[in-house]
C-alpha cells in the first residue's frame, strides 16, 4: 500500500491517546533547570547566555511597560525552537506543522497586544488605522484596509510557521524517496542526491530556528506598537 506524503503530518495516537500531548510536554524535560550555585556547568552557562542575549535583542527597542512580556516570549521562543528541531528527528511528529496549534499560539498573544493598546493608549492604537494626511475620500477605504490587515496578522503568523515547516518536511521526504529509488538503478546519482539531502537537512535546521525567531519577533513588533 502506498502511503501519502502528508501522512507524516497526521497526529499519531497510541491506545487512543494523541501523542501530540507528549510532544508538547517533552521540550520542558530536555532543558536543565537553573541551580542556586555560584558556578554553573557549561550547558547552563550557554543556556543563560542564549536567553539573556535573545531577551536583550528583542526587548531593547520596546518601552519599559513591554518588558513584562520578556519571560513569556523568551519561553515561547525556546519552546518553538525545540519543537521544530525535534520534528527533524526520524520517527517523530512535529506539532508546529499543525495550523490549529500555531493559531492557538498566535491568536491569544496577538489579541493580548491589541487589548493592551486599546486599554492603555486607545488614541494611539486607533491612529494606526488611518495614516496622517490621508485625503478625505480615501478615509473609509483606508480604514477598511488597515482593519483587515490588523485582523489578518494572527493568520499570517500561524500560516507562515506552518507552511515553512510543512514545505521543508515534504521536500526532505521527496528527495529521500528519490535517493532510495535511484540507489539500485544509478548509485552515483543516488549518492549525489544523498549529498543534496544532507545540505537540505542543514537548511531545514536553520529554517526551524529562524521561523521560531520570526514568530516571536513579529509578536514583539505588535507589542511595540501598543505599549
LOVO-896526 format. One record per residue: residue number from 1; residue in three letters; x, y, z of N, C-alpha, C, O in turn. Coordinates in steps of 0.02 Angstrom, whole numbers. Layout:
// LOVO-896526
n/res/n.x/n.y/n.z/ca.x/ca.y/ca.z/c.x/c.y/c.z/o.x/o.y/o.z
NUM/ala/X/Y/Z/X/Y/Z/X/Y/Z/X/Y/Z;
...
//
This chain:
// LOVO-896526
n/res/n.x/n.y/n.z/ca.x/ca.y/ca.z/c.x/c.y/c.z/o.x/o.y/o.z
1/unk/42/-60/0/0/0/0/44/62/0/91/68/40;
2/unk/30/109/-44/69/171/-50/40/223/-2/-19/240/-7;
3/unk/81/248/42/59/298/90/67/368/59/110/379/17;
4/unk/26/413/81/31/482/58/88/517/93/105/501/150;
5/unk/119/566/58/173/604/88/148/646/146/187/666/189;
6/unk/84/659/148/55/701/201/37/661/263/15/690/312;
7/unk/48/595/261/33/554/320/79/572/379/61/561/436;
8/unk/138/600/364/185/618/417/158/676/459/183/687/514;
9/unk/109/713/433/82/770/470/19/753/509/-9/797/542;
10/unk/-3/691/506/-60/669/546/-38/657/618/15/629/631;
11/unk/-79/679/664/-63/671/735/-68/597/754/-123/569/752;
12/unk/-13/564/773/-16/493/790/-50/482/858/-51/526/901;
13/unk/-77/424/865/-111/405/928/-84/338/951/-64/296/911;
14/unk/-84/329/1017/-64/266/1048/-117/248/1100/-126/284/1149;
15/unk/-151/192/1088/-205/170/1132/-259/224/1138/-289/234/1191;
16/unk/-271/258/1082/-323/309/1081/-302/376/1110/-342/423/1112;
17/unk/-239/382/1132/-214/444/1162/-172/481/1110/-124/452/1085;
18/unk/-189/542/1093/-149/579/1044/-79/594/1072/-72/620/1127;
19/unk/-28/576/1033/41/586/1055/64/658/1049/120/674/1069;
20/unk/21/701/1022/40/772/1019/47/801/1089/85/848/1100;
21/unk/9/772/1137/15/795/1206/85/779/1233/115/820/1269;
22/unk/111/720/1217/179/702/1238/231/746/1204/280/766/1234;
23/unk/219/761/1140/266/803/1103/269/873/1131/321/906/1129;
24/unk/213/898/1157/211/965/1184/244/970/1253/270/1022/1271;
25/unk/243/916/1290/273/917/1357/347/897/1356/383/911/1404;
26/unk/369/865/1303/438/841/1301/491/896/1304/541/887/1338;
27/unk/482/954/1268/535/1004/1271/554/1027/1340/613/1040/1354;
28/unk/506/1032/1385/522/1057/1452/564/1008/1491/599/1028/1539;
29/unk/563/944/1473/603/894/1508/676/897/1486/721/878/1523;
30/unk/688/921/1425/755/918/1396/801/972/1422/862/965/1420;
31/unk/774/1027/1447/815/1083/1467/833/1078/1541/789/1064/1582;
32/unk/896/1090/1559/916/1086/1629/887/1145/1669/879/1200/1643;
33/unk/873/1133/1732/846/1186/1775/904/1226/1805/955/1197/1824;
34/unk/896/1291/1811/950/1332/1842/961/1311/1914/914/1293/1950;
35/unk/1023/1313/1935/1041/1295/2003/1057/1358/2043/1065/1412/2015;
36/unk/1061/1350/2109/1074/1406/2153/1149/1414/2168/1169/1455/2209;
37/unk/1191/1375/2134/1263/1379/2146/1293/1440/2111/1264/1466/2063;
38/unk/1351/1462/2135/1384/1519/2105/1408/1503/2034/1403/1544/1989;
39/unk/1435/1442/2025/1462/1422/1961/1418/1367/1932/1404/1317/1966;
40/unk/1397/1375/1869/1357/1325/1835/1400/1286/1786/1457/1305/1772;
41/unk/1372/1232/1761/1408/1194/1710/1402/1229/1642/1370/1281/1636;
42/unk/1434/1200/1591/1436/1232/1526/1367/1237/1493/1351/1286/1460;
43/unk/1326/1185/1503/1260/1185/1472/1217/1241/1501/1184/1278/1463;
44/unk/1216/1248/1567/1178/1302/1598/1205/1371/1580/1166/1418/1571;
45/unk/1271/1376/1574/1300/1440/1555/1280/1459/1484/1262/1517/1471;
46/unk/1283/1412/1437/1262/1426/1368/1188/1442/1364/1167/1486/1327;
47/unk/1147/1406/1403/1076/1419/1404/1061/1489/1430/1020/1524/1401;
48/unk/1093/1508/1484/1083/1575/1512/1107/1629/1464/1076/1681/1457;
49/unk/1164/1616/1431/1190/1665/1383/1142/1675/1325/1131/1731/1303;
50/unk/1113/1620/1300/1066/1624/1245/1003/1661/1265/979/1704/1228;
51/unk/976/1645/1323/914/1677/1345/924/1752/1357/883/1793/1337;
52/unk/979/1770/1390/993/1841/1403/1005/1880/1338/981/1936/1331;
53/unk/1042/1850/1292/1055/1884/1229/993/1893/1188/982/1945/1157;
54/unk/950/1841/1186/888/1846/1148/841/1898/1179/813/1939/1143;
55/unk/833/1896/1244/788/1944/1277/812/2015/1268/772/2061/1257;
56/unk/878/2026/1271/904/2093/1262/893/2118/1191/875/2176/1181;
57/unk/902/2075/1141/893/2095/1072/819/2110/1057/804/2157/1020;
58/unk/774/2070/1083/704/2078/1067/674/2138/1103/636/2176/1073;
59/unk/691/2148/1166/656/2197/1207/693/2264/1214/668/2309/1248;
60/unk/751/2270/1183/787/2334/1187/748/2392/1156/748/2446/1185;
61/unk/715/2384/1097/678/2441/1069/608/2450/1099/573/2497/1080;
62/unk/587/2407/1144/519/2410/1172/520/2451/1236/569/2450/1274;
63/unk/466/2487/1249/460/2526/1310/464/2482/1372/458/2421/1368;
64/unk/474/2515/1428/481/2479/1492/418/2439/1508/422/2385/1539;
65/unk/360/2464/1487/297/2429/1501/295/2361/1466/265/2313/1492;
66/unk/326/2355/1407/325/2292/1371/374/2241/1395/372/2183/1374;
67/unk/420/2260/1441/468/2212/1466/437/2159/1510/469/2109/1527;
68/unk/374/2169/1529/339/2117/1568/329/2053/1526/318/1999/1554;
69/unk/332/2060/1460/322/2003/1416/386/1964/1404/386/1915/1367;
70/unk/442/1983/1435/506/1952/1420/506/1877/1435/527/1837/1393;
71/unk/482/1859/1493/482/1787/1511/436/1747/1465/453/1691/1446;
72/unk/378/1775/1447/330/1739/1405/358/1728/1335/357/1672/1310;
73/unk/383/1781/1304/406/1775/1235/471/1735/1231/482/1699/1182;
74/unk/514/1741/1281/576/1701/1280/560/1627/1288/589/1585/1254;
75/unk/514/1611/1333/493/1541/1340/461/1514/1276/473/1457/1257;
76/unk/421/1556/1244/389/1535/1181/441/1523/1127/436/1475/1089;
77/unk/492/1565/1125/546/1556/1076/582/1489/1086/591/1452/1038;
78/unk/601/1474/1147/636/1411/1161/590/1352/1147/613/1301/1122;
79/unk/527/1359/1164/479/1305/1154/471/1290/1080/471/1231/1060;
80/unk/463/1342/1038/453/1331/966/516/1303/934/513/1258/891;
81/unk/574/1328/953/637/1302/926/644/1228/941/663/1188/898;
82/unk/628/1209/1003/636/1139/1023/588/1094/985/607/1040/962;
83/unk/525/1116/978/476/1076/940/497/1069/867/493/1015/838;
84/unk/521/1124/837/541/1121/767/601/1076/757/605/1038/708;
85/unk/650/1079/803/710/1038/797/695/964/810/722/920/775;
86/unk/653/950/859/637/880/874/599/848/816/604/788/805;
87/unk/561/889/778/523/862/722/567/839/664/544/804/620;
88/unk/631/859/664/677/837/611/707/768/625/739/739/581;
89/unk/698/743/686/724/676/702/681/623/670/621/633/660;
90/unk/710/565/653/670/510/624/617/484/673/627/483/733;
91/unk/561/464/645/506/434/683/479/482/737/461/461/792;
92/unk/477/545/721/450/595/767/392/632/733/381/626/673;
93/unk/357/669/774/300/708/749/312/781/766/333/797/822;
94/unk/300/825/717/311/897/727/245/931/741/206/941/694;
95/unk/230/951/803/166/983/817/158/1050/781/101/1069/766;
96/unk/213/1085/767/208/1151/736/191/1148/662/185/1200/630;
97/unk/183/1088/633/156/1083/566/80/1084/565/49/1082/512;
98/unk/49/1086/624/-24/1089/630/-46/1162/634/-27/1198/681;
99/unk/-85/1184/586/-108/1254/585/-149/1270/647/-146/1326/672;
100/unk/-188/1222/671/-231/1234/729/-190/1252/791/-208/1296/830;
101/unk/-133/1217/799/-91/1232/858/-56/1299/851/-51/1337/899;
102/unk/-31/1314/791/2/1378/781/-47/1437/789/-28/1489/816;
103/unk/-108/1428/767/-158/1480/776/-176/1487/850/-192/1542/873;
104/unk/-174/1432/887/-186/1435/959/-132/1475/995/-145/1504/1048;
105/unk/-71/1475/968/-18/1519/995/-28/1591/972/-21/1637/1012;
106/unk/-43/1600/907/-42/1667/878/-101/1710/900/-92/1768/917;
107/unk/-161/1683/898/-221/1724/910/-223/1753/981/-233/1813/987;
108/unk/-214/1714/1035/-217/1744/1102/-163/1797/1114/-176/1848/1144;
109/unk/-101/1783/1090/-47/1831/1101/-58/1895/1061/-48/1950/1087;
110/unk/-80/1888/998/-95/1948/959/-153/1987/990/-150/2048/994;
111/unk/-205/1952/1012/-262/1985/1042/-242/2020/1107/-269/2073/1122;
112/unk/-196/1991/1144/-173/2023/1205/-138/2089/1190/-147/2138/1226;
113/unk/-97/2091/1137/-64/2154/1119/-114/2207/1098/-106/2266/1115;
114/unk/-166/2186/1062/-217/2235/1040/-256/2261/1100/-270/2321/1104;
115/unk/-273/2217/1146/-311/2239/1206/-269/2286/1248/-295/2335/1275;
116/unk/-204/2272/1254/-160/2316/1293/-158/2386/1261/-161/2436/1296;
117/unk/-153/2387/1194/-153/2452/1160/-218/2490/1168/-217/2550/1180;
118/unk/-274/2455/1163/-339/2488/1170/-350/2512/1241/-385/2562/1252;
119/unk/-322/2477/1291/-333/2496/1360/-288/2553/1382/-310/2600/1415;
120/unk/-223/2549/1363/-175/2597/1388/-174/2662/1347/-170/2716/1375;
121/unk/-176/2656/1281/-173/2715/1238/-219/2705/1177/-196/2691/1122;
122/unk/-284/2711/1188/-332/2698/1134/-324/2744/1074/-332/2723/1017;
123/unk/-307/2808/1086/-299/2855/1031/-241/2835/986/-247/2836/924;
124/unk/-186/2816/1017/-127/2796/978/-141/2730/941/-119/2721/884;
125/unk/-176/2684/973/-190/2620/942/-237/2628/882/-227/2596/830;
126/unk/-288/2671/889/-335/2683/833/-303/2724/778/-326/2722/721;
127/unk/-250/2762/795/-217/2804/744/-183/2761/691/-171/2785/635;
128/unk/-167/2698/707/-135/2655/657/-183/2638/601/-161/2618/547;
129/unk/-248/2646/612/-297/2629/560/-302/2682/506/-331/2670/454;
130/unk/-273/2741/518/-279/2795/469/-214/2835/467/-199/2871/514;
131/unk/-175/2829/413/-112/2868/409/-127/2943/408/-179/2965/384;
132/unk/-79/2981/435/-87/3053/438/-83/3084/367/-42/3063/326;
133/unk/-126/3133/355/-127/3167/290/-165/3131/237/-157/3146/178;
134/unk/-208/3084/255/-247/3047/205/-302/3092/176/-337/3125/214;
135/unk/-310/3093/110/-366/3131/81/-433/3107/105/-442/3047/118;
136/unk/-480/3152/112/-546/3135/141/-582/3080/102/-610/3036/135;
137/unk/-583/3079/36/-620/3024/1/-590/2955/14/-625/2905/8;
138/unk/-526/2951/32/-494/2887/42/-498/2862/114/-477/2806/129;
139/unk/-525/2903/159/-526/2883/229/-565/2818/242/-537/2773/274;
140/unk/-627/2810/217/-662/2746/230/-626/2685/202/-623/2633/233;
141/unk/-598/2693/141/-564/2636/110/-502/2616/149/-490/2557/161;
142/unk/-462/2666/170/-401/2650/207/-416/2620/276/-380/2576/299;
143/unk/-469/2644/307/-488/2615/372/-506/2542/364/-486/2500/406;
144/unk/-543/2525/311/-561/2455/299/-499/2413/285/-492/2358/310;
145/unk/-453/2440/244/-392/2402/227/-350/2391/289/-325/2336/299;
146/unk/-340/2443/330/-299/2436/390/-331/2390/440/-296/2354/476;
147/unk/-398/2391/444/-433/2345/490/-424/2273/469/-412/2229/510;
148/unk/-429/2260/403/-419/2192/378/-347/2170/390/-335/2113/411;
149/unk/-299/2215/378/-229/2197/390/-215/2184/463/-172/2143/480;
150/unk/-252/2219/508/-243/2206/580/-268/2137/599/-235/2101/636;
151/unk/-326/2118/573/-355/2054/592/-323/1995/555/-333/1938/574;
152/unk/-285/2009/503/-253/1955/466/-185/1938/496/-153/1889/475;
153/unk/-162/1978/543/-96/1967/573/-89/1899/605/-40/1864/592;
154/unk/-135/1877/648/-126/1810/678/-129/1754/627/-94/1704/634;
155/unk/-170/1763/575/-171/1712/522/-105/1708/486/-81/1654/470;
156/unk/-74/1766/474/-8/1767/442/44/1734/486/88/1698/461;
157/unk/41/1745/552/88/1713/598/82/1637/595/132/1602/587;
158/unk/21/1612/601/12/1540/602/27/1507/535/59/1454/533;
159/unk/4/1538/480/15/1508/414/88/1509/395/113/1461/365;
160/unk/125/1562/413/196/1566/397/234/1509/429/274/1475/397;
161/unk/223/1497/493/258/1444/529/239/1376/501/282/1333/491;
162/unk/174/1365/490/151/1300/465/177/1286/395/202/1232/381;
163/unk/172/1336/350/191/1325/281/265/1312/273/285/1268/234;
164/unk/307/1349/308/379/1340/301/401/1271/326/442/1238/293;
165/unk/375/1250/383/396/1185/409/367/1128/367/401/1078/355;
166/unk/304/1135/345/274/1082/304/311/1075/238/324/1019/216;
167/unk/327/1131/206/363/1128/142/432/1096/150/452/1056/108;
168/unk/467/1113/203/533/1083/214/529/1008/226/570/971/199;
169/unk/482/987/266/475/915/280/456/877/216/481/822/204;
170/unk/410/905/177/390/872/115/449/866/67/458/814/35;
171/unk/488/919/60/544/918/14/596/867/36/625/831/-6;
172/unk/609/862/101/657/812/126/632/742/111/671/699/90;
173/unk/567/730/121/540/662/108/541/646/34/555/589/15;
174/unk/527/695/-9/528/683/-81/599/665/-104/608/617/-142;
175/unk/649/703/-82/718/690/-103/743/624/-74/779/587/-107;
176/unk/724/609/-11/745/545/18/714/486/-19/748/436/-30;
177/unk/652/492/-39/619/439/-78/653/430/-146/664/374/-169;
178/unk/671/487/-178/706/483/-242/774/450/-235/794/410/-278;
179/unk/810/465/-180/876/434/-170/869/359/-160/911/321/-186;
180/unk/819/337/-124/810/264/-113/791/229/-178/812/172/-190;
181/unk/751/261/-219/730/230/-282/789/227/-331/796/178/-368;
182/unk/832/279/-331/888/281/-378/947/239/-357/991/225/-397;
183/unk/950/218/-293/1009/183/-268/1024/118/-306/1082/109/-325;
184/unk/975/73/-319/993/13/-357/1001/26/-432/1033/-13/-467;
185/unk/972/80/-458/974/94/-529/1035/134/-549/1072/115/-594;
186/unk/1045/191/-516/1101/236/-531/1134/256/-465/1116/308/-436;
187/unk/1182/217/-441/1212/231/-375/1245/300/-371/1242/333/-319;
188/unk/1278/321/-425/1312/385/-423/1262/442/-414/1273/487/-373;
189/unk/1208/440/-452/1156/492/-445/1125/488/-376/1107/540/-347;
190/unk/1117/428/-349/1087/421/-283/1133/452/-229/1109/483/-182;
191/unk/1199/443/-238/1246/474/-189/1243/549/-193/1244/583/-142;
192/unk/1240/576/-254/1234/649/-262/1168/674/-232/1166/727/-202;
193/unk/1116/635/-241/1051/654/-212/1054/652/-136/1025/694/-102;
194/unk/1092/602/-109/1100/600/-36/1139/659/-10/1124/685/44;
195/unk/1189/682/-47/1225/742/-27/1179/803/-28/1182/846/17;
196/unk/1137/807/-79/1088/862/-81/1040/858/-22/1020/909/6;
197/unk/1021/797/-4/977/787/53/1009/810/117/976/840/160;
198/unk/1075/797/125/1110/819/185/1111/896/190/1099/924/243;
199/unk/1125/929/134/1126/1002/134/1056/1030/147/1048/1080/182;
200/unk/1005/997/119/937/1020/132/917/1011/205/881/1052/232;
201/unk/942/957/236/928/947/307/959/1001/349/928/1026/397;
202/unk/1022/1020/332/1053/1076/368/1015/1141/358/1007/1180/405;
203/unk/990/1151/297/949/1210/285/885/1209/325/862/1260/350;
204/unk/855/1150/332/793/1144/370/805/1156/444/761/1182/479;
205/unk/864/1137/469/881/1153/538/883/1229/548/858/1254/598;
206/unk/913/1264/500/915/1337/504/845/1366/499/828/1414/535;
207/unk/803/1339/455/734/1363/447/695/1352/512/655/1395/531;
208/unk/706/1295/545/670/1281/607/686/1333/660/641/1354/697;
209/unk/748/1355/664/767/1406/713/744/1475/692/719/1514/733;
210/unk/751/1490/627/733/1557/603/658/1569/608/637/1624/627;
211/unk/618/1519/592/545/1529/594/520/1539/666/474/1578/676;
212/unk/550/1506/714/532/1519/784/551/1590/804/513/1624/838;
213/unk/610/1612/781/632/1680/796/586/1732/763/568/1781/794;
214/unk/567/1720/700/524/1767/664/455/1771/698/426/1825/703;
215/unk/429/1714/720/364/1713/754/365/1758/815/319/1799/824;
216/unk/416/1751/856/420/1791/917/438/1864/901/414/1910/934;
217/unk/479/1874/850/498/1943/831/437/1982/808/430/2041/827;
218/unk/394/1952/768/334/1988/745/287/2002/803/256/2055/805;
219/unk/282/1956/850/241/1969/909/269/2028/949/232/2069/975;
220/unk/336/2032/954/366/2088/989/354/2154/953/346/2206/985;
221/unk/353/2153/886/337/2213/848/265/2235/859/251/2294/864;
222/unk/220/2187/861/150/2204/876/144/2233/946/105/2279/958;
223/unk/182/2205/993/182/2231/1061/211/2301/1063/185/2344/1100;
224/unk/263/2313/1025/295/2379/1025/247/2433/1000/252/2491/1022;
225/unk/201/2417/955/154/2465/930/100/2483/982/67/2534/975;
226/unk/92/2442/1033/36/2451/1079/56/2466/1151/14/2468/1195;
227/unk/121/2478/1163/142/2495/1231/177/2563/1230/198/2587/1282;
//
